[in-house]
């Protein structure tokens, strides 16, 4: 109670807040305001008057004994039991950084010190990543939507998600995987479930280790190269795939577990067509989605390996690697494979993608269940994850019942795809759904356009459909 009172004027707290908001130069285009420890929320009142359509979100260092004023739309405090990032992801949809404004209530700094700065850091990091995600959608949104339509026509056999009771090995494709494959092969194969990133499948195949399931989430055309090895010889396994991923046409032979990003437009299509799926948030890296999937599919321990999130000298991935073929095909005397690998390694370091992923995992680790364990030389950010002891060179772990995924056969692909388009068209005309659908589909169908109407989105939808069927 004492801390809550010390955050505001004893005589006229509302007047104090109004003077403070009046002194600020605020972004008139802001749709979301993140208020850093606003105490009892008095500054929400003048903000609401000035920005009646904006969403006001408060982040608190602790839960205050007195309720905040009603002008706030939502509030986070540690007792909610969810991370700030998860909370903000739920409250703020994909949007540009210019649409989000962070506001501090400076009296809270003297009361909370480092904890106050921690809220600022978390909020600023969310805004930065939200903006990066929006720019990515603007660049690749149409391609992802086309991928969705193509995948809808492509998929013939769908796996219904089940809950298993056996340990999961989540395998990334980092260079350290090469040292761990022999150890993994020593395990009783029927006692573990191996979920592997598609980019690791060539290395696993070379070691004659067939995973129980591959996972693919990347929507870029070159990402399909990682899956080609699945169609050679007798090596094949089920695939968990994001519906916007780039999948080669041969995937129509595989049983697929569809992964929805949780958006309304994907959810209503899948539900309307009664297609089994699992809903997981977009993470930007397949390793993170693979972990989400593992926790969703098993009650047992989850082990990670091959998650270096860094180069090892010139190597960015375990060998053999899908892109090695591309480098070999481009090799000439003046540009040998060694030089190409050096340039690729330098580009990855300069681009900082590994650092971005590592930073994301560092913030995420605390929210993962305590049954997560690290095997081998993963990135140092996983040092806080308990390692699993070895006995005589083998990992000692209890098994569980493997269980079976039920396979569901789907109707004709072209018919299914047309029905999906019809679902979206009806949704855009539905007053109850149109607003949310328009907000989700606009960046995908008409990137860069401000507030397109439902009719404009329907027109754009059919243009994208026509181009994807060419």
C-alpha positions, 0 to 999 in steps of 0.5 A, spaced: 500 500 500 505 504 501 508 503 494 502 504 491 501 511 494 508 513 493 507 513 486 502 519 485 500 525 488 497 525 495 492 531 493 491 531 486 493 524 483 489 525 476 491 532 475 498 530 476 497 525 471 493 530 466 499 535 466 504 529 465 500 527 459 499 534 456 507 535 457 509 529 452 509 529 445 505 523 443 505 519 436 498 521 433 498 514 429 499 510 435 494 504 436 497 501 442 500 504 449 504 500 453 504 504 460 510 502 464 508 501 472 503 506 471 501 505 479 493 506 479 493 508 472 491 515 473 494 517 466 490 512 462 484 517 463 487 523 459 490 518 454 483 515 453 480 522 452 486 524 447 486 517 443 479 514 444 480 508 439 487 506 442 488 500 447 492 502 453 496 496 456 499 496 463 505 493 465 506 492 473 512 491 477 508 488 482 500 487 483 497 493 487 493 492 493 488 497 490 484 496 483 487 500 477 482 505 474 477 502 469 480 506 463 486 501 462 484 495 457 489 490 460 494 489 465 500 485 467 503 483 473 508 477 475 502 474 479 499 472 472 504 467 471 505 468 464 511 472 461 511 479 459 512 477 451 507 472 451 502 477 454 504 482 449 503 477 443 496 476 445 494 483 447 498 486 441 497 483 434 502 484 428 503 491 427 509 496 426 513 499 431 510 506 429 503 504 432 506 502 439 508 507 444 511 506 450 510 511 456 513 511 463 511 513 469 517 516 472 515 516 479 516 509 479 523 509 478 525 511 485 520 506 488 522 500 484 529 501 481 532 495 476 525 492 476 522 498 473 528 498 468 527 491 466 519 492 464 522 497 459 527 493 456 522 487 456 517 492 452 522 495 448 524 488 446 517 486 444 516 492 440 523 491 436 521 484 434 514 486 433 516 491 428 521 486 425 516 481 424 511 486 421 516 488 415 518 480 414 510 479 413 510 485 408 516 482 404 513 475 404 506 475 406 503 474 399 508 468 398 506 465 405 499 466 403 500 462 396 504 457 400 498 456 404 493 455 398 498 450 395 499 446 401 492 446 402 491 442 395 497 438 396 496 435 403 492 428 402 493 425 409 493 428 415 495 426 422 491 427 428 495 430 434 495 425 440 498 426 447 504 421 448 508 419 454 515 418 451 521 422 452 522 427 446 529 428 442 528 435 439 534 435 434 536 442 431 541 442 425 547 446 428 554 443 427 554 440 434 549 435 432 555 431 429 558 429 435 551 427 438 548 422 433 552 416 435 550 417 442 543 418 440 543 412 436 545 408 442 538 409 445 533 404 445 529 406 438 523 404 441 523 408 447 524 415 444 521 420 439 525 424 435 522 430 432 528 433 427 528 440 424 528 439 416 535 442 415 538 436 419 535 430 415 541 429 411 545 429 417 541 424 420 540 420 414 547 419 412 548 416 419 542 411 418 538 415 423 531 416 421 527 421 425 519 419 427 517 426 425 520 432 421 518 439 422 518 445 417 516 452 418 520 456 413 516 459 407 522 461 403 522 457 396 529 454 398 527 451 404 524 446 400 531 443 399 531 440 406 526 435 404 528 432 398 532 427 401 525 424 404 523 422 398 529 418 396 530 410 397 526 408 403 527 414 408 521 417 409 517 419 415 511 424 417 512 431 417 509 437 421 509 443 417 506 450 418 501 451 413 505 457 410 511 453 409 515 452 402 513 444 401 515 440 395 510 437 391 512 430 393 510 431 400 503 429 397 505 422 399 507 424 406 502 424 412 502 431 415 501 434 421 498 441 419 501 447 424 496 453 424 499 460 427 493 461 431 490 466 426 483 467 425 483 466 418 487 459 418 483 457 424 476 458 421 478 455 414 481 448 418 475 448 423 470 449 417 473 443 413 474 439 419 481 438 418 485 436 424 491 441 426 495 443 432 495 451 433 502 454 435 505 461 435 509 463 429 517 463 432 521 465 426 525 459 427 524 452 426 527 450 433 523 454 437 516 451 434 519 444 434 520 445 442 513 448 442 510 442 438 514 437 443 511 440 449 504 439 446 505 432 444 508 429 450 508 429 458 515 426 458 522 429 458 524 433 452 531 433 450 535 438 445 541 437 441 544 441 435 541 448 437 548 451 437 545 458 434 552 459 432 557 458 427 563 453 428 569 456 424 566 455 417 560 451 419 553 453 420 550 446 420 551 439 421 554 435 415 552 433 410 547 439 409 542 441 403 545 447 401 552 444 400 549 441 393 548 448 391 555 450 393 558 444 389 554 446 383 556 453 383 563 452 384 568 454 379 576 455 379 575 462 382 570 461 387 571 454 390 566 451 395 571 453 401 570 460 399 563 460 398 562 457 405 567 463 408 562 468 405 556 464 407 559 464 414 561 471 414 554 473 412 551 469 417 555 473 422 554 480 420 546 479 419 546 477 426 540 472 425 543 467 430 544 472 435 537 474 434 534 467 435 539 466 441 536 472 445 529 470 444 531 463 447 534 467 453 528 470 454 524 464 453 527 459 457 524 461 464 517 460 461 519 453 458 517 447 463 522 444 467 522 437 463 527 441 458 534 438 458 540 440 454 544 434 450 551 436 448 554 443 446 548 447 445 548 454 445 551 457 452 544 460 453 542 453 454 547 452 460 541 454 465 537 448 462 539 442 467 543 437 463 541 429 463 547 425 466 550 419 462 551 412 464 557 408 461 556 413 455 549 412 454 543 417 456 539 413 462 531 415 461 525 412 462 521 410 456 513 410 455 508 408 450 509 410 443 502 411 441 499 412 434 497 418 430 491 417 427 491 418 419 485 422 416 484 422 408 482 428 405 478 430 399 480 432 393 485 438 393 482 443 388 475 442 391 478 443 398 482 449 396 476 453 393 472 451 399 478 455 403 477 461 399 470 461 400 470 461 407 474 467 407 470 471 402 464 469 407 468 471 413 470 478 410 462 479 409 460 477 416 460 483 420 462 479 426 468 477 423 470 482 418 474 487 422 479 481 425 480 478 418 481 484 415 486 486 420 490 479 419 489 478 411 491 486 409 498 485 410 498 478 406 494 480 401 495 488 400 502 489 404 503 497 404 496 499 403 492 502 409 485 500 412 483 496 405 475 495 405 473 488 405 471 488 398 478 490 396 481 484 400 476 480 397 478 482 390 486 481 392 484 475 395 482 472 388 488 475 384 492 471 389 488 465 388 488 466 380 496 467 381 497 461 385 493 456 380 497 458 374 
